[in-house]
């Protein structure tokens, strides 16, 4: 029987999400990868237990996480039943809907029918009565935004979600979503954008919009699909994501110029007493504009290494300037 560490809140910083009463750990555990039938169940459960012991009390999912789609939610459901029953009220569990889950016109995007059906399926897989946060995973180019936001509002009204969020929405779409939800009486809690030292798109208006709206943010892919983990400092290692047929990182991306830039970033990290991955996570969290950063883990040890990043979240102006110079070089490579 698993018993959580009594000092699990001793070291992990918690940050208020926008203007809500909900606080999230600076690092949250994403179950995008490593949670499915291709991974040992005991390893998955060990990661979740270690995360909670380290103060990472937020588990982030989506209906399509796996493989196959739905597998991550099912894996979490088994872990909740086995280990976390006494701790449900300490956990923040989020899921999303927007990508393809079943055939036909109602199996993806942002219709009311799809979103609410998907949420019911997600709750069934996880064995839960509600999730803490339910997201629209991506904007629907055809369905009215009023319908998509109305479905999120209904999820809250039905008691199946406590808060709602959006992911992959532009600044303009985010403002409109917040307006609609505000009129319905269900505030927009949080936005989940892709953001890293190598992907600065949220700085092109989104972070400013979230500040103005007083909406929280949680960054996914802060390690840029593994490029910022340090695995590629000597090229493409065997067994890495870039060496596989992964749709998320191709071998063509890992050029000699990029490897040189990654080494330069790793040198800065070393002067900070951090690994490249730790510095990349700290960079996303710098200054407090981002509420939380999502980390993945294939082992408890990898999780521990990531959590250690919270020990140094401050950067000097010189460090930030040098990082920006290196990243600009990488973008030209």
Buried (B, 14 or more C-beta within 10 A) or exposed (E): EBEBEEEBEEEBBBBEBBEBEBBBBBBBBBBBBBBBEEBEEEBBBBBBBBBBBBBBBBBBBBBBBBEEBBBBBBBBBBBBEBBBEEBEEEBBBBBBBBBEBBEEEBBBBBBBEBBBBBBEBBBEBBBBEBBBBBBBBBBBEEBEBEBBBBBBBBBBEEEBBBBBBBBBBBBEBBBBBBBBBEEBEBBBBBBBBBBBBBBBEBEEBBBEBBEEBEBBBBBBBBBBBBBBBBBBBEBBEEEBBBBEEBEBBEBEBBEEEBBBBBBBBBEBBEEBEBBBBBBBBBBBBBEEBBBBBBBBBEEBEBBBBBBBBBEEBEBEEEBBEBBEEBBEBBEEE
